[in-house]
């Protein structure tokens, strides 16, 4: 829920991580993108159609 308070709260963040861990989910620093550019049209057809020639969306 949005409270209007934009300050970072370590205690709330720690509570969130504890709750996720209790559900069997853990934080991970490892993100592996194991696809090649030629795979993108098949994996993400709508995004590819929109941004294929300009992947950063610069118009």
DSSP file (Angstrom, degrees, kcal/mol; ACC not computed):
  #  RESIDUE AA STRUCTURE BP1 BP2  ACC     N-H-->O    O-->H-N    N-H-->O    O-->H-N    TCO  KAPPA ALPHA  PHI   PSI    X-CA   Y-CA   Z-CA
    1    1 A X              0   0    0      0, 0.0     2,-0.4     0, 0.0     0, 0.0   0.000 360.0 360.0 360.0 135.7    0.0    0.0    0.0
    2    2 A X        +     0   0    0      1,-0.1     0, 0.0     2,-0.1     0, 0.0  -0.637 360.0 176.1 -77.8 125.0    1.3    3.4   -0.9
    3    3 A X        -     0   0    0     -2,-0.4    -1,-0.1     2,-0.2     3,-0.1   0.537  46.8-115.5-106.7 -10.0    1.7    5.5    2.2
    4    4 A X  S    S+     0   0    0      1,-0.3     2,-0.7     2,-0.0    -2,-0.1   0.347  80.2 121.7  88.8  -7.6    3.2    8.6    0.7
    5    5 A X        -     0   0    0      1,-0.1    -1,-0.3     2,-0.1    -2,-0.2  -0.822  37.3-179.3 -92.8 112.3    6.4    8.0    2.7
    6    6 A X        +     0   0    0     -2,-0.7     2,-0.2    -3,-0.1    -1,-0.1   0.397  42.2 116.0 -93.6   2.9    9.3    7.7    0.2
    7    7 A X  S    S-     0   0    0      1,-0.1     2,-0.2     2,-0.0    -2,-0.1  -0.488  71.7-113.0 -74.8 141.4   12.0    7.1    2.9
    8    8 A X        -     0   0    0     -2,-0.2     2,-0.6     1,-0.0    -1,-0.1  -0.535  27.7-159.1 -72.3 136.5   13.8    3.7    2.8
    9    9 A X     >  -     0   0    0     -2,-0.2     4,-2.2     1,-0.1     5,-0.2  -0.916  10.7-168.9-123.5 104.1   13.0    1.6    5.9
   10   10 A X  H  > S+     0   0    0     -2,-0.6     4,-2.7     1,-0.2     5,-0.2   0.860  88.8  55.6 -59.4 -36.5   15.6   -1.1    6.6
   11   11 A X  H  > S+     0   0    0      2,-0.2     4,-2.1     1,-0.2    -1,-0.2   0.920 109.0  45.7 -65.0 -43.5   13.3   -2.7    9.2
   12   12 A X  H  > S+     0   0    0      2,-0.2     4,-2.2     1,-0.2    -1,-0.2   0.899 112.8  51.4 -65.5 -40.4   10.4   -3.1    6.7
   13   13 A X  H  X S+     0   0    0     -4,-2.2     4,-2.5     1,-0.2    -2,-0.2   0.923 109.5  49.5 -62.8 -44.4   12.8   -4.4    4.1
   14   14 A X  H  X S+     0   0    0     -4,-2.7     4,-2.4     1,-0.2    -1,-0.2   0.883 109.6  51.9 -62.2 -38.6   14.2   -7.0    6.5
   15   15 A X  H  X S+     0   0    0     -4,-2.1     4,-2.4     2,-0.2    -1,-0.2   0.896 109.1  50.9 -63.4 -40.1   10.6   -8.0    7.4
   16   16 A X  H  X S+     0   0    0     -4,-2.2     4,-2.5     2,-0.2    -2,-0.2   0.937 110.3  48.3 -62.4 -47.1    9.9   -8.5    3.7
   17   17 A X  H  X S+     0   0    0     -4,-2.5     4,-2.4     1,-0.2    -2,-0.2   0.896 111.5  50.7 -61.7 -39.6   13.0  -10.7    3.3
   18   18 A X  H  X S+     0   0    0     -4,-2.4     4,-2.1     2,-0.2    -1,-0.2   0.916 110.6  49.0 -62.5 -43.1   12.0  -12.8    6.3
   19   19 A X  H  X S+     0   0    0     -4,-2.4     4,-1.0     1,-0.2    -2,-0.2   0.903 112.3  48.0 -64.3 -41.4    8.5  -13.3    5.0
   20   20 A X  H  <>S+     0   0    0     -4,-2.5     5,-2.9     1,-0.2     3,-0.4   0.900 110.3  52.2 -65.7 -40.0    9.8  -14.3    1.6
   21   21 A X  H ><5S+     0   0    0     -4,-2.4     3,-1.7     1,-0.2    -2,-0.2   0.880 104.3  56.3 -63.8 -37.9   12.3  -16.7    3.2
   22   22 A X  H 3<5S+     0   0    0     -4,-2.1    -1,-0.2     1,-0.3    -2,-0.2   0.797 106.2  51.7 -63.2 -27.9    9.5  -18.3    5.2
   23   23 A X  T 3<5S-     0   0    0     -4,-1.0    -1,-0.3    -3,-0.4    -2,-0.2   0.393 126.8-102.6 -88.8   3.5    7.7  -19.0    1.9
   24   24 A X  T < 5S+     0   0    0     -3,-1.7     2,-0.4     1,-0.3    -3,-0.2   0.590  83.7 124.6  88.9  10.5   10.8  -20.6    0.5
   25   25 A X      < -     0   0    0     -5,-2.9     2,-0.3    -6,-0.2    -1,-0.3  -0.864  37.7-172.3-105.3 137.8   11.9  -17.6   -1.6
   26   26 A X        -     0   0    0     -2,-0.4     2,-0.2    -3,-0.1    -8,-0.0  -0.921  28.5-102.8-129.6 156.3   15.3  -16.1   -1.2
   27   27 A X        -     0   0    0     -2,-0.3     2,-0.4   -10,-0.1   -10,-0.0  -0.490  37.7-164.1 -72.6 141.4   17.1  -13.1   -2.6
   28   28 A X        -     0   0    0     -2,-0.2    -1,-0.0     1,-0.1     0, 0.0  -0.996  25.3-169.1-134.6 134.4   19.6  -13.7   -5.3
   29   29 A X  S    S+     0   0    0     -2,-0.4     2,-0.8     1,-0.0    -1,-0.1   0.536  71.3  89.4 -91.1  -9.1   22.3  -11.6   -6.7
   30   30 A X        +     0   0    0      2,-0.0     2,-0.5     0, 0.0    -1,-0.0  -0.806  49.5 172.7 -97.5 112.2   22.8  -13.9   -9.7
   31   31 A X        -     0   0    0     -2,-0.8     2,-0.6     2,-0.0    -2,-0.0  -0.978  12.6-164.4-116.4 121.8   20.7  -13.1  -12.7
   32   32 A X        -     0   0    0     -2,-0.5     2,-0.9     2,-0.0    -2,-0.0  -0.920  10.2-166.0-113.7 118.8   21.5  -15.2  -15.7
   33   33 A X        +     0   0    0     -2,-0.6    -2,-0.0     1,-0.1     0, 0.0  -0.866  13.3 175.9-100.9 102.5   20.3  -14.2  -19.1
   34   34 A X        +     0   0    0     -2,-0.9     2,-0.3     2,-0.0    -1,-0.1  -0.033  42.1  93.9-103.9  31.5   20.9  -17.3  -21.2
   35   35 A X        -     0   0    0      2,-0.0     2,-0.3     3,-0.0    -2,-0.1  -0.832  63.5-130.9-119.8 163.3   19.4  -16.3  -24.5
   36   36 A X    >>  -     0   0    0     -2,-0.3     3,-2.1     1,-0.1     4,-0.7  -0.691  31.4-105.4-106.4 161.4   20.9  -14.8  -27.6
   37   37 A X  G >4 S+     0   0    0      1,-0.3     3,-1.3    -2,-0.3     4,-0.5   0.860 119.6  60.4 -56.0 -37.2   19.6  -11.8  -29.6
   38   38 A X  G 34 S+     0   0    0      1,-0.3     4,-0.3     2,-0.2    -1,-0.3   0.692 100.4  57.4 -67.1 -14.9   18.3  -14.1  -32.3
   39   39 A X  G <> S+     0   0    0     -3,-2.1     4,-2.3     1,-0.2     3,-0.5   0.684  86.3  82.2 -82.0 -19.7   16.1  -15.8  -29.6
   40   40 A X  H <X S+     0   0    0     -3,-1.3     4,-3.1    -4,-0.7     8,-0.2   0.866  82.8  55.6 -61.2 -43.0   14.4  -12.5  -28.7
   41   41 A X  H  4 S+     0   0    0     -4,-0.5    -1,-0.2     1,-0.2     7,-0.1   0.891 114.8  41.0 -57.7 -37.2   11.7  -12.3  -31.5
   42   42 A X  H  4 S+     0   0    0     -3,-0.5     3,-0.5    -4,-0.3    -1,-0.2   0.887 119.3  44.0 -76.2 -39.5   10.4  -15.7  -30.5
   43   43 A X  H  < S+     0   0    0     -4,-2.3    -2,-0.2     1,-0.2    -3,-0.2   0.863 132.0  18.8 -73.9 -36.4   10.6  -15.2  -26.7
   44   44 A X     X  +     0   0    0     -4,-3.1     4,-2.8    -5,-0.2    -1,-0.2  -0.552  70.0 164.9-135.6  67.9    9.2  -11.7  -26.7
   45   45 A X  H  > S+     0   0    0     -3,-0.5     4,-2.4     1,-0.2     5,-0.2   0.864  76.6  47.6 -61.0 -39.9    7.3  -11.1  -30.0
   46   46 A X  H  > S+     0   0    0      2,-0.2     4,-1.8     1,-0.2    -1,-0.2   0.921 115.5  44.6 -69.1 -42.2    5.3   -8.0  -28.9
   47   47 A X  H  > S+     0   0    0      2,-0.2     4,-2.8     1,-0.2    -2,-0.2   0.905 113.6  51.1 -65.7 -40.3    8.4   -6.3  -27.5
   48   48 A X  H  X S+     0   0    0     -4,-2.8     4,-2.0    -8,-0.2    -2,-0.2   0.914 108.8  51.1 -63.9 -41.8   10.4   -7.3  -30.5
   49   49 A X  H  < S+     0   0    0     -4,-2.4    -1,-0.2    -5,-0.2    -2,-0.2   0.890 116.3  41.9 -60.9 -39.0    7.8   -5.9  -32.8
   50   50 A X  H  < S+     0   0    0     -4,-1.8    -2,-0.2    -5,-0.2    -1,-0.2   0.869 132.1  18.0 -76.6 -37.9    7.8   -2.6  -30.9
   51   51 A X  H >< S+     0   0    0     -4,-2.8     3,-0.7    -5,-0.1     6,-0.2   0.262  80.7 118.0-123.1  11.8   11.5   -2.1  -30.3
   52   52 A X  T 3< S+     0   0    0     -4,-2.0     3,-0.3     1,-0.3    -1,-0.1   0.857  89.0  33.5 -55.3 -41.0   13.4   -4.4  -32.8
   53   53 A X  T 3  S+     0   0    0      1,-0.2    -1,-0.3    -4,-0.2     2,-0.2   0.632 132.5  31.5 -88.3 -13.4   15.2   -1.5  -34.6
   54   54 A X    X   +     0   0    0     -3,-0.7     3,-2.3     1,-0.1    -1,-0.2  -0.592  65.6 177.7-144.6  75.4   15.5    0.7  -31.5
   55   55 A X  T 3  S+     0   0    0     -3,-0.3    -1,-0.1     1,-0.3    -3,-0.1   0.695  80.7  54.8 -61.9 -21.3   15.9   -1.4  -28.3
   56   56 A X  T 3  S-     0   0    0      2,-0.1    -1,-0.3    -5,-0.1     3,-0.1   0.453 109.5-119.8 -91.7   0.6   16.3    1.6  -26.0
   57   57 A X    <   +     0   0    0     -3,-2.3     2,-0.5     1,-0.2    -2,-0.1   0.719  55.8 157.2  74.0  20.9   13.0    3.1  -27.2
   58   58 A X              0   0    0      1,-0.1    -1,-0.2    -4,-0.1    -2,-0.1  -0.679 360.0 360.0 -81.2 127.6   14.7    6.3  -28.5
   59   59 A X              0   0    0     -2,-0.5    -1,-0.1    -3,-0.1    -2,-0.0   0.388 360.0 360.0-116.6 360.0   12.5    8.0  -31.1
